[in-house]
């Protein structure tokens, strides 16, 4: 069990170091490219190796999820502007 914990900690340290170094190099390259008028990589190493999850739900699905999580009730508006319910 200690071996697994040690390997997990070692991997976390290595990943943190790689992200730190690649971010630093990206910033140096960005600054140099801006000075010289060139291009640079805009993506971070951390975003490439572990991309953020894309939310592909519709607006209605997101709204229904928020309403359900918060325990809200939605009142329909009457044609004259007064709320029903």
Backbone atoms as SQL, in Angstrom:
CREATE TABLE atoms (id INTEGER PRIMARY KEY, chain TEXT, resi INTEGER, resn TEXT, atom TEXT, x REAL, y REAL, z REAL);
INSERT INTO atoms VALUES
  (1, 'A', 1, 'UNK', 'N', 0.825, -1.196, 0.000),
  (2, 'A', 1, 'UNK', 'CA', 0.000, 0.000, 0.000),
  (3, 'A', 1, 'UNK', 'C', 0.868, 1.259, 0.000),
  (4, 'A', 2, 'UNK', 'N', 1.953, 1.230, 0.764),
  (5, 'A', 2, 'UNK', 'CA', 2.841, 2.400, 0.798),
  (6, 'A', 2, 'UNK', 'C', 3.476, 2.642, -0.559),
  (7, 'A', 3, 'UNK', 'N', 3.760, 1.550, -1.283),
  (8, 'A', 3, 'UNK', 'CA', 4.353, 1.685, -2.610),
  (9, 'A', 3, 'UNK', 'C', 3.406, 2.433, -3.541),
  (10, 'A', 4, 'UNK', 'N', 2.141, 2.065, -3.501),
  (11, 'A', 4, 'UNK', 'CA', 1.145, 2.722, -4.359),
  (12, 'A', 4, 'UNK', 'C', 1.031, 4.205, -4.022),
  (13, 'A', 5, 'UNK', 'N', 1.024, 4.510, -2.737),
  (14, 'A', 5, 'UNK', 'CA', 0.939, 5.908, -2.303),
  (15, 'A', 5, 'UNK', 'C', 2.168, 6.681, -2.751),
  (16, 'A', 6, 'UNK', 'N', 3.348, 6.063, -2.614),
  (17, 'A', 6, 'UNK', 'CA', 4.589, 6.719, -3.027),
  (18, 'A', 6, 'UNK', 'C', 4.604, 6.960, -4.532),
  (19, 'A', 7, 'UNK', 'N', 4.154, 5.990, -5.313),
  (20, 'A', 7, 'UNK', 'CA', 4.114, 6.148, -6.778),
  (21, 'A', 7, 'UNK', 'C', 3.121, 7.235, -7.178),
  (22, 'A', 8, 'UNK', 'N', 1.988, 7.294, -6.499),
  (23, 'A', 8, 'UNK', 'CA', 0.988, 8.323, -6.787),
  (24, 'A', 8, 'UNK', 'C', 1.544, 9.711, -6.479),
  (25, 'A', 9, 'UNK', 'N', 2.222, 9.845, -5.346),
  (26, 'A', 9, 'UNK', 'CA', 2.838, 11.128, -4.990),
  (27, 'A', 9, 'UNK', 'C', 3.925, 11.513, -5.983),
  (28, 'A', 10, 'UNK', 'N', 4.720, 10.538, -6.417),
  (29, 'A', 10, 'UNK', 'CA', 5.782, 10.803, -7.385),
  (30, 'A', 10, 'UNK', 'C', 5.187, 11.269, -8.716),
  (31, 'A', 11, 'UNK', 'N', 4.113, 10.613, -9.145),
  (32, 'A', 11, 'UNK', 'CA', 3.459, 11.023, -10.395),
  (33, 'A', 11, 'UNK', 'C', 2.891, 12.435, -10.279),
  (34, 'A', 12, 'UNK', 'N', 2.292, 12.752, -9.144),
  (35, 'A', 12, 'UNK', 'CA', 1.732, 14.091, -8.937),
  (36, 'A', 12, 'UNK', 'C', 2.831, 15.146, -8.981),
  (37, 'A', 13, 'UNK', 'N', 3.972, 14.855, -8.341),
  (38, 'A', 13, 'UNK', 'CA', 5.101, 15.796, -8.373),
  (39, 'A', 13, 'UNK', 'C', 5.628, 15.971, -9.794),
  (40, 'A', 14, 'UNK', 'N', 5.770, 14.852, -10.512),
  (41, 'A', 14, 'UNK', 'CA', 6.261, 14.922, -11.887),
  (42, 'A', 14, 'UNK', 'C', 5.304, 15.701, -12.788),
  (43, 'A', 15, 'UNK', 'N', 4.019, 15.468, -12.632),
  (44, 'A', 15, 'UNK', 'CA', 3.036, 16.198, -13.431),
  (45, 'A', 15, 'UNK', 'C', 3.066, 17.688, -13.114),
  (46, 'A', 16, 'UNK', 'N', 3.145, 18.029, -11.842),
  (47, 'A', 16, 'UNK', 'CA', 3.206, 19.437, -11.447),
  (48, 'A', 16, 'UNK', 'C', 4.453, 20.102, -12.019),
  (49, 'A', 17, 'UNK', 'N', 5.582, 19.410, -11.984),
  (50, 'A', 17, 'UNK', 'CA', 6.833, 19.946, -12.529),
  (51, 'A', 17, 'UNK', 'C', 6.717, 20.155, -14.038),
  (52, 'A', 18, 'UNK', 'N', 6.167, 19.175, -14.737),
  (53, 'A', 18, 'UNK', 'CA', 6.027, 19.295, -16.194),
  (54, 'A', 18, 'UNK', 'C', 5.114, 20.471, -16.555),
  (55, 'A', 19, 'UNK', 'N', 4.031, 20.623, -15.826),
  (56, 'A', 19, 'UNK', 'CA', 3.121, 21.736, -16.096),
  (57, 'A', 19, 'UNK', 'C', 3.804, 23.067, -15.812),
  (58, 'A', 20, 'UNK', 'N', 4.542, 23.147, -14.715),
  (59, 'A', 20, 'UNK', 'CA', 5.260, 24.378, -14.369),
  (60, 'A', 20, 'UNK', 'C', 6.267, 24.741, -15.446),
  (61, 'A', 21, 'UNK', 'N', 7.070, 23.766, -15.869),
  (62, 'A', 21, 'UNK', 'CA', 8.119, 24.031, -16.862),
  (63, 'A', 21, 'UNK', 'C', 7.500, 24.414, -18.206),
  (64, 'A', 22, 'UNK', 'N', 6.487, 23.680, -18.644),
  (65, 'A', 22, 'UNK', 'CA', 5.894, 23.993, -19.944),
  (66, 'A', 22, 'UNK', 'C', 5.171, 25.338, -19.926),
  (67, 'A', 23, 'UNK', 'N', 4.537, 25.702, -18.812),
  (68, 'A', 23, 'UNK', 'CA', 3.917, 27.031, -18.716),
  (69, 'A', 23, 'UNK', 'C', 4.975, 28.125, -18.768),
  (70, 'A', 24, 'UNK', 'N', 6.081, 27.918, -18.074),
  (71, 'A', 24, 'UNK', 'CA', 7.160, 28.911, -18.092),
  (72, 'A', 24, 'UNK', 'C', 7.733, 29.059, -19.500),
  (73, 'A', 25, 'UNK', 'N', 7.980, 27.956, -20.176),
  (74, 'A', 25, 'UNK', 'CA', 8.507, 28.015, -21.542),
  (75, 'A', 25, 'UNK', 'C', 7.510, 28.648, -22.503),
  (76, 'A', 26, 'UNK', 'N', 6.230, 28.360, -22.291),
  (77, 'A', 26, 'UNK', 'CA', 5.200, 28.960, -23.144),
  (78, 'A', 26, 'UNK', 'C', 5.167, 30.474, -22.972),
  (79, 'A', 27, 'UNK', 'N', 5.319, 30.945, -21.738),
  (80, 'A', 27, 'UNK', 'CA', 5.310, 32.393, -21.481),
  (81, 'A', 27, 'UNK', 'C', 6.543, 33.052, -22.096),
  (82, 'A', 28, 'UNK', 'N', 7.700, 32.405, -21.985),
  (83, 'A', 28, 'UNK', 'CA', 8.916, 32.940, -22.604),
  (84, 'A', 28, 'UNK', 'C', 8.735, 33.013, -24.119),
  (85, 'A', 29, 'UNK', 'N', 8.204, 31.949, -24.702),
  (86, 'A', 29, 'UNK', 'CA', 7.985, 31.942, -26.146),
  (87, 'A', 29, 'UNK', 'C', 6.961, 32.997, -26.559),
  (88, 'A', 30, 'UNK', 'N', 5.923, 33.169, -25.756),
  (89, 'A', 30, 'UNK', 'CA', 4.904, 34.178, -26.057),
  (90, 'A', 30, 'UNK', 'C', 5.505, 35.576, -26.022),
  (91, 'A', 31, 'UNK', 'N', 6.271, 35.871, -24.981),
  (92, 'A', 31, 'UNK', 'CA', 6.894, 37.191, -24.878),
  (93, 'A', 31, 'UNK', 'C', 7.856, 37.444, -26.031),
  (94, 'A', 32, 'UNK', 'N', 8.637, 36.435, -26.393),
  (95, 'A', 32, 'UNK', 'CA', 9.573, 36.574, -27.499),
  (96, 'A', 32, 'UNK', 'C', 8.825, 36.768, -28.814),
  (97, 'A', 33, 'UNK', 'N', 7.760, 35.999, -29.016),
  (98, 'A', 33, 'UNK', 'CA', 6.988, 36.112, -30.251),
  (99, 'A', 33, 'UNK', 'C', 6.327, 37.479, -30.359),
  (100, 'A', 34, 'UNK', 'N', 5.835, 37.995, -29.268),
  (101, 'A', 34, 'UNK', 'CA', 5.217, 39.335, -29.304),
  (102, 'A', 34, 'UNK', 'C', 6.256, 40.403, -29.625),
  (103, 'A', 35, 'UNK', 'N', 7.442, 40.253, -29.071),
  (104, 'A', 35, 'UNK', 'CA', 8.513, 41.221, -29.326),
  (105, 'A', 35, 'UNK', 'C', 8.945, 41.154, -30.789),
  (106, 'A', 36, 'UNK', 'N', 9.068, 39.947, -31.326),
  (107, 'A', 36, 'UNK', 'CA', 9.552, 39.766, -32.689),
  (108, 'A', 36, 'UNK', 'C', 8.416, 39.766, -33.715),
  (109, 'A', 37, 'UNK', 'N', 7.179, 39.779, -33.252),
  (110, 'A', 37, 'UNK', 'CA', 6.045, 39.800, -34.170),
  (111, 'A', 37, 'UNK', 'C', 5.703, 38.441, -34.751),
  (112, 'A', 38, 'UNK', 'N', 5.996, 37.374, -34.029),
  (113, 'A', 38, 'UNK', 'CA', 5.731, 36.027, -34.527),
  (114, 'A', 38, 'UNK', 'C', 4.539, 35.382, -33.860),
  (115, 'A', 39, 'UNK', 'N', 4.382, 34.087, -34.113),
  (116, 'A', 39, 'UNK', 'CA', 3.289, 33.309, -33.537),
  (117, 'A', 39, 'UNK', 'C', 3.791, 32.481, -32.366),
  (118, 'A', 40, 'UNK', 'N', 2.849, 32.031, -31.545),
  (119, 'A', 40, 'UNK', 'CA', 3.189, 31.184, -30.408),
  (120, 'A', 40, 'UNK', 'C', 2.035, 30.238, -30.126),
  (121, 'A', 41, 'UNK', 'N', 2.326, 29.187, -29.373),
  (122, 'A', 41, 'UNK', 'CA', 1.303, 28.206, -29.017),
  (123, 'A', 41, 'UNK', 'C', 0.434, 28.788, -27.910),
  (124, 'A', 42, 'UNK', 'N', -0.856, 28.770, -28.119),
  (125, 'A', 42, 'UNK', 'CA', -1.780, 29.360, -27.142),
  (126, 'A', 42, 'UNK', 'C', -2.318, 28.337, -26.151),
  (127, 'A', 43, 'UNK', 'N', -2.223, 27.048, -26.477),
  (128, 'A', 43, 'UNK', 'CA', -2.752, 25.995, -25.613),
  (129, 'A', 43, 'UNK', 'C', -1.743, 25.649, -24.514),
  (130, 'A', 44, 'UNK', 'N', -2.256, 25.376, -23.322),
  (131, 'A', 44, 'UNK', 'CA', -1.408, 24.940, -22.213),
  (132, 'A', 44, 'UNK', 'C', -1.216, 23.428, -22.273),
  (133, 'A', 45, 'UNK', 'N', -0.080, 22.971, -21.791),
  (134, 'A', 45, 'UNK', 'CA', 0.222, 21.544, -21.706),
  (135, 'A', 45, 'UNK', 'C', -0.831, 20.839, -20.845),
  (136, 'A', 46, 'UNK', 'N', -1.194, 21.467, -19.734),
  (137, 'A', 46, 'UNK', 'CA', -2.168, 20.873, -18.820),
  (138, 'A', 46, 'UNK', 'C', -3.519, 20.680, -19.510),
  (139, 'A', 47, 'UNK', 'N', -3.908, 21.608, -20.372),
  (140, 'A', 47, 'UNK', 'CA', -5.184, 21.490, -21.085),
  (141, 'A', 47, 'UNK', 'C', -5.114, 20.444, -22.190),
  (142, 'A', 48, 'UNK', 'N', -3.920, 20.203, -22.720),
  (143, 'A', 48, 'UNK', 'CA', -3.766, 19.215, -23.787),
  (144, 'A', 48, 'UNK', 'C', -3.797, 17.800, -23.220),
  (145, 'A', 49, 'UNK', 'N', -3.089, 17.567, -22.102),
  (146, 'A', 49, 'UNK', 'CA', -3.039, 16.209, -21.558),
  (147, 'A', 49, 'UNK', 'C', -4.319, 15.836, -20.818),
  (148, 'A', 50, 'UNK', 'N', -5.048, 16.833, -20.313),
  (149, 'A', 50, 'UNK', 'CA', -6.303, 16.573, -19.611),
  (150, 'A', 50, 'UNK', 'C', -7.313, 17.655, -19.974),
  (151, 'A', 51, 'UNK', 'N', -7.958, 17.509, -21.138),
  (152, 'A', 51, 'UNK', 'CA', -8.884, 18.556, -21.583),
  (153, 'A', 51, 'UNK', 'C', -10.096, 18.677, -20.665),
  (154, 'A', 52, 'UNK', 'N', -10.617, 19.889, -20.594),
  (155, 'A', 52, 'UNK', 'CA', -11.793, 20.134, -19.772),
  (156, 'A', 52, 'UNK', 'C', -13.022, 19.541, -20.446),
  (157, 'A', 53, 'UNK', 'N', -13.934, 19.041, -19.623),
  (158, 'A', 53, 'UNK', 'CA', -15.139, 18.399, -20.141),
  (159, 'A', 53, 'UNK', 'C', -16.053, 19.450, -20.776),
  (160, 'A', 54, 'UNK', 'N', -16.513, 19.160, -21.982),
  (161, 'A', 54, 'UNK', 'CA', -17.406, 20.053, -22.709),
  (162, 'A', 54, 'UNK', 'C', -18.851, 19.747, -22.326),
  (163, 'A', 55, 'UNK', 'N', -19.615, 20.769, -21.990),
  (164, 'A', 55, 'UNK', 'CA', -21.029, 20.596, -21.649),
  (165, 'A', 55, 'UNK', 'C', -21.857, 20.766, -22.921),
  (166, 'A', 56, 'UNK', 'N', -22.437, 19.686, -23.401),
  (167, 'A', 56, 'UNK', 'CA', -23.186, 19.716, -24.652),
  (168, 'A', 56, 'UNK', 'C', -24.696, 19.732, -24.447),
  (169, 'A', 57, 'UNK', 'N', -25.129, 20.095, -23.249),
  (170, 'A', 57, 'UNK', 'CA', -26.570, 20.130, -22.984),
  (171, 'A', 57, 'UNK', 'C', -27.188, 21.372, -23.616),
  (172, 'A', 58, 'UNK', 'N', -28.482, 21.267, -23.880),
  (173, 'A', 58, 'UNK', 'CA', -29.208, 22.420, -24.413),
  (174, 'A', 58, 'UNK', 'C', -29.508, 23.388, -23.267),
  (175, 'A', 59, 'UNK', 'N', -29.934, 24.574, -23.621),
  (176, 'A', 59, 'UNK', 'CA', -30.288, 25.594, -22.627),
  (177, 'A', 59, 'UNK', 'C', -31.403, 25.098, -21.714),
  (178, 'A', 60, 'UNK', 'N', -32.369, 24.417, -22.283),
  (179, 'A', 60, 'UNK', 'CA', -33.491, 23.913, -21.499),
  (180, 'A', 60, 'UNK', 'C', -33.033, 22.852, -20.499),
  (181, 'A', 61, 'UNK', 'N', -32.101, 21.982, -20.920),
  (182, 'A', 61, 'UNK', 'CA', -31.590, 20.941, -20.028),
  (183, 'A', 61, 'UNK', 'C', -30.797, 21.536, -18.873),
  (184, 'A', 62, 'UNK', 'N', -29.996, 22.547, -19.161),
  (185, 'A', 62, 'UNK', 'CA', -29.217, 23.209, -18.108),
  (186, 'A', 62, 'UNK', 'C', -30.148, 23.904, -17.122),
  (187, 'A', 63, 'UNK', 'N', -31.147, 24.604, -17.651),
  (188, 'A', 63, 'UNK', 'CA', -32.109, 25.301, -16.797),
  (189, 'A', 63, 'UNK', 'C', -32.869, 24.318, -15.916),
  (190, 'A', 64, 'UNK', 'N', -33.318, 23.209, -16.485),
  (191, 'A', 64, 'UNK', 'CA', -34.050, 22.203, -15.718),
  (192, 'A', 64, 'UNK', 'C', -33.168, 21.599, -14.624),
  (193, 'A', 65, 'UNK', 'N', -31.893, 21.390, -14.931),
  (194, 'A', 65, 'UNK', 'CA', -30.965, 20.844, -13.942),
  (195, 'A', 65, 'UNK', 'C', -30.768, 21.811, -12.779),
  (196, 'A', 66, 'UNK', 'N', -30.600, 23.082, -13.075),
  (197, 'A', 66, 'UNK', 'CA', -30.408, 24.093, -12.017),
  (198, 'A', 66, 'UNK', 'C', -31.665, 24.218, -11.165),
  (199, 'A', 67, 'UNK', 'N', -32.827, 24.235, -11.810),
  (200, 'A', 67, 'UNK', 'CA', -34.092, 24.339, -11.079),
  (201, 'A', 67, 'UNK', 'C', -34.260, 23.137, -10.156),
  (202, 'A', 68, 'UNK', 'N', -33.940, 21.936, -10.661),
  (203, 'A', 68, 'UNK', 'CA', -34.084, 20.724, -9.856),
  (204, 'A', 68, 'UNK', 'C', -33.103, 20.710, -8.687),
  (205, 'A', 69, 'UNK', 'N', -31.882, 21.126, -8.914),
  (206, 'A', 69, 'UNK', 'CA', -30.877, 21.133, -7.835),
  (207, 'A', 69, 'UNK', 'C', -31.216, 22.120, -6.729),
  (208, 'A', 70, 'UNK', 'N', -31.775, 23.252, -7.116),
  (209, 'A', 70, 'UNK', 'CA', -32.082, 24.294, -6.124),
  (210, 'A', 70, 'UNK', 'C', -33.462, 24.114, -5.497),
  (211, 'A', 71, 'UNK', 'N', -34.258, 23.216, -6.027),
  (212, 'A', 71, 'UNK', 'CA', -35.593, 23.004, -5.487),
  (213, 'A', 71, 'UNK', 'C', -36.541, 24.142, -5.796),
  (214, 'A', 72, 'UNK', 'N', -36.340, 24.791, -6.920),
  (215, 'A', 72, 'UNK', 'CA', -37.168, 25.932, -7.295),
  (216, 'A', 72, 'UNK', 'C', -38.418, 25.466, -8.018),
  (217, 'A', 73, 'UNK', 'N', -39.433, 26.315, -8.001),
  (218, 'A', 73, 'UNK', 'CA', -40.626, 26.076, -8.804),
  (219, 'A', 73, 'UNK', 'C', -40.764, 27.250, -9.761),
  (220, 'A', 74, 'UNK', 'N', -41.215, 26.948, -10.953),
  (221, 'A', 74, 'UNK', 'CA', -41.352, 27.984, -11.973),
  (222, 'A', 74, 'UNK', 'C', -42.828, 28.283, -12.156),
  (223, 'A', 75, 'UNK', 'N', -43.148, 29.553, -12.061),
  (224, 'A', 75, 'UNK', 'CA', -44.526, 29.991, -12.255),
  (225, 'A', 75, 'UNK', 'C', -44.646, 30.568, -13.643),
  (226, 'A', 76, 'UNK', 'N', -45.675, 30.173, -14.337),
  (227, 'A', 76, 'UNK', 'CA', -45.940, 30.686, -15.681),
  (228, 'A', 76, 'UNK', 'C', -46.572, 32.061, -15.562),
  (229, 'A', 77, 'UNK', 'N', -46.157, 32.951, -16.423),
  (230, 'A', 77, 'UNK', 'CA', -46.735, 34.303, -16.417),
  (231, 'A', 77, 'UNK', 'C', -48.024, 34.323, -17.221),
  (232, 'A', 78, 'UNK', 'N', -49.013, 34.996, -16.682),
  (233, 'A', 78, 'UNK', 'CA', -50.279, 35.164, -17.377),
  (234, 'A', 78, 'UNK', 'C', -50.111, 36.232, -18.456),
  (235, 'A', 79, 'UNK', 'N', -50.995, 36.274, -19.434),
  (236, 'A', 79, 'UNK', 'CA', -50.884, 37.270, -20.504),
  (237, 'A', 79, 'UNK', 'C', -50.881, 38.716, -20.001),
  (238, 'A', 80, 'UNK', 'N', -51.529, 38.954, -18.844),
  (239, 'A', 80, 'UNK', 'CA', -51.555, 40.326, -18.318),
  (240, 'A', 80, 'UNK', 'C', -50.330, 40.647, -17.468),
  (241, 'A', 81, 'UNK', 'N', -49.395, 39.693, -17.344),
  (242, 'A', 81, 'UNK', 'CA', -48.163, 39.941, -16.600),
  (243, 'A', 81, 'UNK', 'C', -48.173, 39.406, -15.176),
  (244, 'A', 82, 'UNK', 'N', -49.337, 39.007, -14.654),
  (245, 'A', 82, 'UNK', 'CA', -49.416, 38.476, -13.305),
  (246, 'A', 82, 'UNK', 'C', -49.003, 37.011, -13.303),
  (247, 'A', 83, 'UNK', 'N', -48.337, 36.586, -12.254),
  (248, 'A', 83, 'UNK', 'CA', -47.880, 35.196, -12.159),
  (249, 'A', 83, 'UNK', 'C', -49.019, 34.298, -11.700),
  (250, 'A', 84, 'UNK', 'N', -49.092, 33.104, -12.293),
  (251, 'A', 84, 'UNK', 'CA', -50.108, 32.136, -11.898),
  (252, 'A', 84, 'UNK', 'C', -49.525, 31.164, -10.906),
  (253, 'A', 85, 'UNK', 'N', -50.359, 30.592, -10.097),
  (254, 'A', 85, 'UNK', 'CA', -49.913, 29.512, -9.225),
  (255, 'A', 85, 'UNK', 'C', -49.821, 29.937, -7.839);
